[in-house]
Structure formats: structure tokens, C-alpha cells
Amino acid sequence: MVAPVTNHKSAGHAALEVELVCCESAVTSARATSPMKLLTPRSRGTSVWACTSSFGGGLVAGDETRLDVSLGENARCFLGTQASTKVYRNPAARPCGHETHATLHSGSTLIFAPDPVQAFAGSSYRQKQTFDLAPTASLALVDWMSSGRAACGERWAFNDFQSRNEVWRAETLPAERGSVTRSSFEQEDALRLTEPRSGEKPIFVDSLTLDPADGDLAAQHRTGRFNCFAMLLLLGPKLRDVAQKLLAEAGAAPVSRQSPLVFSASPIADGAVLRIAGEHVEAVGREIHNHLAPVSELLGDDPWARKW
């Protein structure tokens, strides 16, 4: 049985539990409180498909949301979003925050592929995503962001943006984790590695901070001509072949001067990480999908077939 997700009743909290039932992955619990929404267009099958959304189409000043996910042994799940996560302008200087925590038990597979975060001019956004994996669990993680409303001439005009991803391996996974409050967002330094937890070890940590106080975000040696940055992480036995293929394709790809899309790939323990920079969000999305196309076999279908 899946360890139950903490039953928070605070605003902006969503939780999803997936188990293997009669040899198929199935949603055993799905709940959300406003402004979060949790949809499960495929609640049972080779894999569960779920997506998050929000009332109002995005985050306004002061919104803090949380998503908890738990996958039981050998369960499979694709988790995305209905559209890009829009972070609206913030005249009152009240930052928005989002936290994701996922627990993956033995043999389970999570394809975590939201659409990009789109931070509008004058907004502030901070997110943290933590994944606790059993030794035989597999994870595909997509984390990406756009420059804002570039078509309106609004590029890299937000007040600040922070994103942090942590992936941990553990022999014994915790039953549950406490809720995250505003104070924990404020007190944690996004560039400081969390103290190791008993019986667990970090296998991947990635932090990004973009703050105009450090210099013009659109400067040549910061974001420059690019309007989208993305990371794709592949880990675990179910995605080992996909990771090896990614590394081979990236290594063989030619490098062109002033290319509208550039990328690099690196091997890591039990997987690979791909980083992409593109002038156009759509081109970055297609590149991500190209590398994730082989996971359609694990999911039973292609969740991006009618999207990109």
C-alpha cells in the first residue's frame, strides 16, 4: 500500500496517490483546495495521466500552492499542467511560491512534465520540487521557464525568480512529510544544500536564481537572445535506455553559430541531464518532446500527441 499523503486542508494544496490495482496503475486518491485544481483524464490504465491547474489561470501576489504525489510499488504516472504556469504582476511586492513533493516507491515511474513557468513583469516567484525515490524507482523531470510575455515586448521583466530541484534516494521512504509554510520559503537559502536526512542521500540538486539586482537579466552574458530555458532529468532503471539515447544524440549533434536553439547533455549517476536554451518556447517544447517520445511505451500512449 502507498503511504498516505499528509492531509492538509489549507488553501492551495493538491494531493495525488497512485497504486497498482489488478495489474494496472490507478488513482486511489485525488484532492485539491482552491486555487489549485487536480484533473485525472486517465485515472486507470498502463499509466495514470494527471494534470494540475488553478482557478484564475495562474498565481497572483501572495499565492502559495503545494502538490504532494505518492506512487506505490510499480505504479506509473504522467503528471503535467493544463497550460503554462502564469505568475501575474505583483504591485504589492508579495511573492508567490509553489512546492512539490513526490514519493516514488520500488519499481514506480513518474514522468513529471509541466508546461513552462511564465513570470510576468513585476512578479516574484519561488518554487521548490523534492523527489524521494526508492532504489528501483524512475523519474523524468522537466523544469523550464520562459522570459514572460515576449510577444508583447515583455522580456525578463520580473522582480525575481528562484527554482530548486532535489532528488533523493532512500532505502526506506518516509510515510509522510509536514506542510510547508511561508516562513520555510523565506528562511531557506535556495543555494544551500539541505542537510542530509537519515537513510537518504541526494543524487541530484539544481538551483536557479534570476534577480535583476545582480544585473540586467537580458544582458548578453545572462539570458541574451534566449526566451526559454529548460532542464530534462532522466533517472532510474526504466529510463536508462532513454538516457543513453539522449546522451548519444546530444554528443553527435552539430554545433551551429547563432543557432536559435542550443543544448548540452551530461551523464549523472543512474541517468542523464539535458539543458536547453531557445529563442522560441515552442522549439524548446518540441526538443523536450523528441527526447521524451520513447517514454510513450511506458505510459501506454503519447500525452503530447495533441499538444506540441
Residue, then its C-alpha position, 0 to 999 in steps of 0.5 A: m500500500v502507498a503511504p498516505v499523503t499528509n492531509h492538509k486542508s489549507a488553501g492551495h494544496a493538491a494531493l495525488e496517490v497512485e497504486l497498482v490495482c489488478c495489474e494496472s496503475a490507478v488513482t486511489s486518491a485525488r484532492a485539491t483546495s482552491p486555487m489549485k485544481l487536480l484533473t485525472p483524464r486517465s485515472r486507470g490504465t498502463s499509466v495514470w495521466a494527471c494534470t494540475s491547474s488553478f482557478g484564475g489561470g495562474l498565481v497572483a501576489g501572495d499565492e502559495t500552492r503545494l502538490d504532494v504525489s505518492l506512487g506505490e510499488n510499480a505504479r506509473c504516472f504522467l503528471g503535467t499542467q493544463a497550460s503554462t504556469k502564469v505568475y501575474r504582476n505583483p504591485a504589492a511586492r508579495p511573492c508567490g511560491h509553489e512546492t512539490h513533493a513526490t514519493l516514488h516507491s520500488g519499481s514506480t515511474l513518474i514522468f513529471a512534465p509541466d508546461p513552462v513557468q511564465a513570470f510576468a513583469g513585476s512578479s516574484y516567484r519561488q518554487k521548490q520540487t523534492f523527489d524521494l525515490a526508492p532504489t528501483a524507482s524512475l523519474a523524468l523531470v522537466d523544469w523550464m521557464s520562459s522570459g514572460r510575455a515576449a510577444c508583447g515586448e515583455r522580456w525578463a521583466f520580473n522582480d525575481f525568480q528562484s527554482r530548486n530541484e532535489v532528488w533523493r534516494a532512500e532505502t526506506l521512504p518516509a510515510e509522510r512529510g509536514s506542510v510547508t509554510r511561508s516562513s520555510f520559503e523565506q528562511e531557506d537559502a535556495l543555494r544551500l544544500t539541505e542537510p542530509r536526512s537519515g537513510e537518504k542521500p541526494i543524487f541530484v540538486d539544481s538551483l536557479t536564481l534570476d534577480p535583476a539586482d545582480g544585473d540586467l537579466a537580458a544582458q548578453h552574458r545572462t539570458g541574451r537572445f534566449n526566451c526559454f530555458a529548460m532542464l530534462l532529468l532522466l533517472g532510474p532503471k526504466l529510463r536508462d535506455v532513454a538516457q543513453k539515447l539522449l546522451a548519444e544524440a546530444g554528443a553527435a549533434p552539430v554545433s551551429r553559430q547563432s543557432p536559435l536553439v542550443f543544448s548540452a547533455s551530461p551523464i549523472a549517476d543512474g541517468a542523464v541531464l539535458r539543458i536547453a536554451g531557445e529563442h522560441v518556447e515552442a522549439v524548446g517544447r518540441e526538443i523536450h518532446n523528441h527526447l521524451a517520445p520513447v517514454s510513450e511505451l511506458l505510459g501506454d500512449d503519447p500525452w503530447a500527441r495533441k499538444w506540441 
